[in-house]
Amino acid sequence: MRAVDLSNITWRKSSYSNSEGGACLEVADNVPSLTPVRDSKAPARGVLLFGAEAWAHFIGVYKSTSA
């Protein structure tokens, strides 16, 4: 597995986070072929890295189950 430098990425709150302060998910869009994801309330806990296809599948499943 290759090392990924995440020191200079820009995080944004995901549109899938709720507005009541719970389930706060942050994503970064500026990492080629990967989508880094972290908990905005506990960013030091770590980052999950999703490949582009895996992230698209995850969002598709989420959309279909939350409608």
C-alpha positions in Angstrom: 0.0 0.0 0.0 1.3 3.4 -0.9 1.6 6.2 1.7 -0.7 9.1 1.2 0.2 12.6 2.3 -2.8 14.2 3.9 -1.0 17.1 5.5 -2.2 19.7 3.0 -5.7 18.6 2.1 -8.7 20.8 2.5 -11.6 19.3 4.5 -15.2 20.2 4.0 -18.3 19.1 5.9 -20.2 16.5 3.8 -23.6 17.4 2.6 -24.7 14.0 4.1 -23.9 15.3 7.7 -27.0 16.4 9.6 -27.5 20.0 10.8 -28.2 19.0 14.5 -24.5 18.5 15.3 -24.5 14.7 14.9 -23.0 12.4 12.3 -20.5 15.1 11.3 -18.6 13.7 8.4 -15.8 15.6 6.6 -14.4 14.7 3.2 -11.6 16.0 1.0 -12.0 16.3 -2.7 -8.5 17.2 -3.7 -6.8 13.8 -3.5 -6.5 12.1 -6.9 -8.5 8.8 -7.1 -9.2 8.7 -3.3 -11.8 10.2 -1.0 -10.5 10.8 2.5 -13.2 10.7 5.2 -13.0 11.6 8.9 -15.2 12.4 11.9 -15.2 16.2 12.3 -15.7 15.9 16.0 -12.7 13.6 16.4 -10.3 14.3 13.5 -7.3 12.9 15.5 -8.9 9.4 15.5 -7.8 8.9 11.9 -8.9 9.0 8.3 -10.6 6.4 6.1 -9.5 6.3 2.5 -12.0 5.2 -0.1 -11.2 4.5 -3.7 -13.3 6.5 -6.2 -15.5 3.4 -7.1 -16.0 2.4 -3.5 -17.0 5.9 -2.5 -19.5 6.2 -5.4 -21.0 2.8 -4.4 -21.2 3.8 -0.7 -23.0 7.1 -1.6 -25.3 5.2 -4.0 -26.3 2.7 -1.3 -26.8 5.5 1.2 -29.0 7.5 -1.1 -31.2 4.4 -1.9 -31.7 3.5 1.8 -32.2 7.0 3.2 -34.9 8.1 0.7 
